[in-house]
């Protein structure tokens, strides 16, 4: 049996870009910024924020004024010193009963430092 549901979908929040991708070389500054804009029909304020794990990232959340309504800018920085991959999430608590939490996913991918790559490609040990 198939069930098809159709109807309009109203956005509660717009997160642009949809997730944080921290890509770069270990040891280099790697950061990204996302903008969080409440939907027109469902305004909310962010009242608290926390990282799910937080050992590989640092973040800063600030309120920005837009033409339509207040929005938020979330800047996320890598603090992982070595190469590798990781996943984290930043949980934003809102004052909304409809959606009390908004989650921003964070993906990190750090390559070996540039100077190590040069050493290994030139055969120097």
Buried (B, 14 or more C-beta within 10 A) or exposed (E): EEEEEEEEEEEBBEBEEEEBBBEBBBBEEBBBBBBBBBBEEBEBEBEEBEBEEBEBBEBEBEEEEEEEEBBBEBBBBBEBEEBEEBEBBBEBBBEBEEEEEBEBBBBBBBBBBEEBEEEEEEEEE
